[in-house]
Amino acid sequence: MNCIPGTKVQTKDHSYLPGFGRWTVARLLAILAGAFIAACSAPASESGASQAMKERIYGVDYRVRPDISRGGATVRLRISQSDRLLRELSMPLDAKRISDIGGDGQISIDDERIRWVPPADGGELHWFATINHLRSSNSYDAFIGDNWALFRAEDVIPPTATRTLKRSVSKTRLMFDLPAGWSAVTEYFRRSNVFNVSNPNRRFDRPTGWIILGKLGVRHENIAGVRVVVAAPVDHAFRRMDTLAMLNWTLPDLVRLLPGFPKRLTIVGAGAPMWRGALSAPRSFYVHADRPLVSENGTSTIMHEAIHIGLGASAVTGADWIVEGLAEYYSLEILRRSGTISEKRYRTAFSKLESWGKGAKSLCADPSTGEVTARAVTILAGLNDEIRKKTDRKYNLDDVIRRVAGSQDKISIQKFRKIVADLAGSESKVLSDKDLNNCED
């Protein structure tokens, strides 16, 4: 509405209009004039309901400094705010990994949690986090050495709970103080040495995903609308270009399967002394340098972890076979659909998984074992056939995985059955298998 100072609302006699009396029209015009004046005289800050709901923003800076001699890193959390927007922050305390806690404001440790009440205008909390962590007797799933470090953000920045003024949200940044010659790669886009941390589903943004620091070799490419970054220490035989080539073949089919696939995918890796496997995290995954792109049995660790990234789902206790089974089933499917492996190789790989899965006595293992995951692939193949038959090929397992990927809750067997029943029009006989019973009791 354009409001011009001195404008008057002109009124006319509209008593001649059909269905309107003089009093009615006059009354109506008076109401409209009042509304006009109120709108014009209201301050700009009060002219819209959206302004009244405007979010209050406070700054959060995480600064990480690796300490090679101590096998960890010093983390400084800096809050910039006004009006005491952030009232309290708390984190779980793992005394084996977190130490040297200090900072401004009020700090207390109780019930194995760190509780921090920052000053009204902001302040700093700092701690030391041990990075080195053995996954087996001689291999690590988090490591820092003379020339590089590889770990998940949660290894140095614990999960965080906050108490804030209503409608307060953080604007979070992640920065590193690195030795000469080192660089950093994370799951986030960056400008210079500043990584902008954003999660639309949370009001407090905490860094997540895999982080690699050091003297790195990094390759990146835009594939099917996804910014793919592959990084590893320079002196490790990690197949960066081979990995990008494989994703050029396969990622377009994966994005078609899961349209909500993240716009950035970060793949990090290294050789010894890292654990000889693969682990996924938000929008990123780690894979050991010795893992082949496609194994001799026709499966692919790279594709399995990429499916996990696109799926973005976790399972309740007893239902891990669903998430792992979908990742393994579709790692084969995407290889086949993209032409990376032949139809014959696909059938051979599937047959081997079917034989291996017969050794699984139950699907309730948590986490899912290799035999359980192999058995899950066979079940999912049967489920795909069942859905196609019941719906006259209108729906199949692709529609199921899209609904699982779109869920905000952890997947359970009950919820999985409901998704299938909604698509197929009736309960699944495949999912009534006796091996699925009692997994969630």
Secondary structure by P-SEA (a helix, b strand, c coil): cccccccccccccccccccccaaaaaaaaaaaaaaaaaaaaccccccccccccbbbbbbbbbbbbbbccccbbbbbbbbbbccccccbbbbbbcccccccccccccccccccbbbbbcccccbbbbbbbbccccccccccccccccccccccccccccccccccccccccbbbbbbbccccbbbbccccccccbbbbbbccccbbbbbccccccbbbbbbbbccccbbbbbcccccccaaaaaaaaaaacaaaaaaaccccccbbbbbccccccccccccccccccccccccccccccccaaaaaaaaaaaccccccccaaaaaaaaaaaaaaaaaaaccccaaaaaaaaaaaaaaaccccccccccccaaaaaaaaaaaaaaaaaaaaaacccccaaaaaaaaaaccccccaaaaaaaaaaaaccccccccccccccccc
